[in-house]
Amino acid sequence: MSFIKEFKEFAVKGNVLELAVAVVIGGAFGKIVSSVVDDIITPAILTPALKAANLTNLSELVIPGTAIKYGNFLSQVISFFVVALALFVFVKAINQFKKKEAVAPTVTPAPTKEEVLLTEIRDLLARKNP
């Protein structure tokens, strides 16, 4: 099989296409979550701390006399927890849909001719040898 043909079969497989779509959607979702965290949640949570320290920006939260910016660290910790929470809720919702699909009744197939004959033979032998 030629290299180009193998590559074409690989690239067109459903899993590769699904992965590509997931990466693009994941990137867009990451931007949304980052915006929510950076523009809404972090300021709402840290505004009292910033006002108490007479600061206007998270990057100004530093340990005096050092270059340690714990304000940026706090922002990243909050971001991590929001992303983790969003993924948890998303996975939980997906699992709920899977449970509903799994609950759907399954129809048992009718026994084949061989199974019917074997059942009859078993029953006859059981009657002969009590």
C-alpha positions as CSV (number, residue, x, y, z in Angstrom):
1,M,0.0,0.0,0.0
2,S,1.4,3.4,-0.9
3,F,2.3,6.0,1.7
4,I,-0.2,8.5,0.3
5,K,-3.1,6.0,0.2
6,E,-2.3,4.9,3.8
7,F,-2.2,8.6,4.9
8,K,-5.5,9.3,3.2
9,E,-7.2,6.3,4.9
10,F,-5.8,7.5,8.3
11,A,-6.8,11.2,7.8
12,V,-10.4,10.4,6.7
13,K,-11.1,8.0,9.5
14,G,-13.9,9.1,11.8
15,N,-11.8,9.2,14.9
16,V,-9.3,11.6,13.4
17,L,-12.0,14.0,12.2
18,E,-13.8,13.8,15.6
19,L,-10.5,14.6,17.4
20,A,-9.9,17.6,15.1
21,V,-13.4,18.9,15.8
22,A,-12.9,18.3,19.6
23,V,-9.6,20.3,19.6
24,V,-11.2,23.2,17.8
25,I,-14.3,23.3,20.1
26,G,-12.0,22.8,23.1
27,G,-9.9,25.8,22.1
28,A,-13.0,28.0,21.7
29,F,-14.5,26.7,25.0
30,G,-11.1,27.5,26.7
31,K,-11.3,31.1,25.5
32,I,-14.9,31.4,26.8
33,V,-13.9,30.0,30.2
34,S,-10.8,32.2,30.4
35,S,-12.9,35.2,29.7
36,V,-15.5,34.3,32.3
37,V,-12.8,33.7,34.9
38,D,-10.6,36.7,34.0
39,D,-13.4,39.2,33.4
40,I,-16.2,38.2,35.7
41,I,-15.3,35.7,38.5
42,T,-11.8,36.7,39.5
43,P,-12.7,40.4,39.8
44,A,-15.8,39.6,41.7
45,I,-14.0,37.4,44.2
46,L,-10.8,39.4,44.5
47,T,-12.3,42.9,44.4
48,P,-12.5,43.1,48.2
49,A,-8.9,42.0,48.6
50,L,-7.8,44.6,46.0
51,K,-9.7,47.4,47.7
52,A,-8.3,46.4,51.1
53,A,-4.8,46.6,49.6
54,N,-5.6,49.8,47.8
55,L,-4.8,48.2,44.4
56,T,-6.5,48.3,41.1
57,N,-4.9,45.3,39.3
58,L,-4.2,41.7,40.3
59,S,-0.6,41.9,39.1
60,E,0.0,44.6,41.7
61,L,-0.7,42.0,44.5
62,V,2.9,41.2,45.4
63,I,4.7,40.2,48.6
64,P,6.4,43.5,49.7
65,G,10.1,43.5,49.0
66,T,9.9,40.6,46.5
67,A,8.9,39.9,43.0
68,I,6.4,37.3,44.0
69,K,3.1,38.1,42.4
70,Y,0.6,36.1,44.3
71,G,-2.3,38.0,42.7
72,N,-1.6,36.3,39.3
73,F,-1.3,33.0,41.2
74,L,-4.7,33.5,42.8
75,S,-6.2,34.2,39.4
76,Q,-4.7,31.0,37.9
77,V,-6.0,28.9,40.9
78,I,-9.5,30.3,40.5
79,S,-9.3,29.7,36.7
80,F,-8.3,26.1,37.3
81,F,-11.2,25.5,39.7
82,V,-13.7,27.1,37.3
83,V,-12.4,25.0,34.4
84,A,-12.5,21.8,36.5
85,L,-16.0,22.6,37.6
86,A,-17.2,23.3,34.0
87,L,-15.7,20.0,32.8
88,F,-17.2,18.1,35.7
89,V,-20.7,19.5,34.9
90,F,-20.2,18.8,31.2
91,V,-19.1,15.2,31.8
92,K,-21.9,14.7,34.3
93,A,-24.4,15.8,31.7
94,I,-23.0,13.5,29.1
95,N,-23.1,10.6,31.5
96,Q,-26.8,11.4,32.2
97,F,-27.5,11.1,28.4
98,K,-25.6,7.8,28.2
99,K,-27.6,6.4,31.1
100,K,-30.9,7.3,29.3
101,E,-29.6,5.5,26.2
102,A,-28.6,2.5,28.2
103,V,-32.0,2.2,29.8
104,A,-33.7,1.8,26.4
105,P,-35.2,-1.7,26.3
106,T,-33.4,-4.3,24.4
107,V,-35.3,-6.9,22.3
108,T,-34.0,-10.4,22.8
109,P,-33.6,-12.1,19.5
110,A,-35.7,-15.2,18.8
111,P,-33.8,-18.5,19.2
112,T,-32.3,-20.0,16.1
113,K,-33.3,-23.3,14.8
114,E,-30.2,-24.9,16.3
115,E,-31.0,-23.5,19.7
116,V,-34.6,-24.8,19.5
117,L,-33.4,-28.3,18.5
118,L,-30.8,-28.4,21.2
119,T,-33.5,-27.3,23.8
120,E,-35.8,-30.1,22.6
121,I,-33.0,-32.7,22.8
122,R,-32.1,-31.5,26.3
123,D,-35.7,-31.7,27.4
124,L,-36.1,-35.3,25.9
125,L,-32.9,-36.4,27.7
126,A,-34.1,-35.0,31.0
127,R,-37.4,-36.9,30.7
128,K,-35.6,-40.2,29.8
129,N,-33.1,-40.0,32.7
130,P,-35.0,-38.7,35.8
